[in-house]
Amino acid sequence: MLKTKHIFLLLLTTTFFACGPYSFTGASIASNVKTFQVNYFQNNAILVEPGLNRDFTIALQDLITNQTNLSLVNSNADLIYEGEIIEYRISPTTATSENTAAQNRLTIGVNVRFFNKKNEEDDFEQRFSFYYDYGGSEQLTGTIKTTAFEEIFERLTQDIFNASLAKW
């Protein structure tokens, strides 16, 4: 009986260690990567929303902090994210019979440059964008604006995370 427990324990241990480290977020981060930095994303969109650049930068920092064990630093990081907001656009998506907007769409686009100081083959520059639809009779203020930013930022930051660390 004792020998069976030892064999089972040995098999179980071998199975877990043979698979290597696993992340539930899908991130594949090399063990020598310890830090990251997110440089301030400038707002270069034609239509400028005050505070959007700060809020997006913080959202990206928060996502990486929450989904990895990496430490956020201000300089000399192993991983560096930088870029700019290149699109902030509100446009009608559907019209009513009275030629008014039945639904509007807020689109936010960012250009991201990612640098991996430990493996330069991972470096990239890529555009990411996402949108939020809201009623044509509604104004993009208050809770509608907050919800729109939260949903767009969630998708943008997750897409950036996946492209840089999950390799999706």
N, C-alpha and C positions, 0 to 999 in steps of 0.2 A: 504494500500500500504506500509506504513512504517513498519507494523508488518511483512509483507512478506519478506522485505529486512532483517529484524533482524533474522528471522528464517533461511533464506538462508545463512546469514553470520555465524550464529551459527553452522549450518550443515557443512559449508565449513571449518570453524576453527576446529571443532571436527574431521573431516575427516583427515586433515593434521596432527594434533597433535596425533591422535590415531595411526597413522602409525609409529610414532617414527622417529628418524633421518634416513635419507637416503643419501647414497653416490653414486654419478654417476659413481665412479670407482669400485663399488661393495665391497669396504672395509667395514668390520664390526669391528670398533675399539671402545673399551670400553671407556667411558667418563673419566675414571681415568688414561688413558694412554696419556701422554703428550709428551714424548721424545723418540728418537731412536738414535742408534749409529750403524755405519757400520765399523767394525774393518778391517784393511788392509788385503786383500786377498793375501796370499803368492802364488807365482807361483811355484808349485811342479811338473809341467808337465815335461816329459822327454825332449821335445823340448821347450826351453824357448824363448819367444818373449819379448824383452825389452819393459818395460812400460805397458805391458798388465795388470799386477796386479793393477797398479795405475789407469789405464783407466776403468777397470771393477769396482773397488771400487767406483770411482766417478760416474759411470753410475748408480749403485744401489742407491747411496745417492741421486742423482738427481731425479730418478723415485719416490722414497718414498717422497721426499720433494714436488714434483710437484703434486702427487696424494693424499696427506693427509695434514692435518693441524698440523702434528707433528713437533716438533723442533729437529733439528740435534744437538747432543751434543757429546763430546769426551769421556765421562765416566759417569757411574751411570745412564744409560738410562733405561727407562721402557721396551723397545724392543731392543734386541741386535742381530745383524747379524754378523757372522764370518765364516771363512772357508778358502778354498784354491782352486786354479786352479789346477785341476788334469789331464787335457787333453788339449793338443794343437797339433793337428795332421792334416797333409795334405796328402790326399790319392787320387789316381785316382779312378773315379767312372765308367767311360766308356772308352773303348779303340777303336782305329781306326784299319783299316785293316793292317796298318804298325806297329802294336803293340806299339803305342804311346798313351798317354792319350788324349782322346777327351774332357774330362771334369775332373776337380779336385774338391775335397771337403775339405774345412777347417772345422774342428770340434773342438769346445771348450767345455770343461766340467768343472763344478765347484761342489765342495762339500760344502754344506751350513749347518751351525748350527744356529738355530733360538731359542732365549730365550725370553720369555715373563715374566718379573718379576712380573707382576700383575696377571697372570694366567698361572701357569707352565704346565697345561694340554695342552697348545698350543705349547710347545717346540717340536722341531723336528730336525733331521739330515737327509738330503736328497741330492741326486745327481741330478744335472740338466745339460743338454747338448743340444746344437743346432749346426747347420751347415750352411755353405754357399757354393754354387756351383759356379765355374767360369771356363772359357774356358781353355782347356789343353794347348793352346799355349800362354796363358797369365801368367805373373808373379804376385805373390801376393805382389804387391808394390803399392805405390801411391794411386790413387782413388779406385782401386779395393780392396786394403787392408782396406782403410777407410770405404768403403761401407760394406765390409764383417763384420768388427768389429761392425759397427752401427747396422746392421741387427741381428747379433748374440746377441749382448748385449741387444737390445730391447726385443728380445724373452726371453732370460735368466732372465733378471730383472723382466719382467712381470710375468713369471712363478713363480719366487721366491715371488713376491708381492702377487700373487693369492694364493699360498700355505700358506703364513704366515698371510695375512690380509683379504683376500677375502674368504678363506676356500674353494676354488674350487678344 
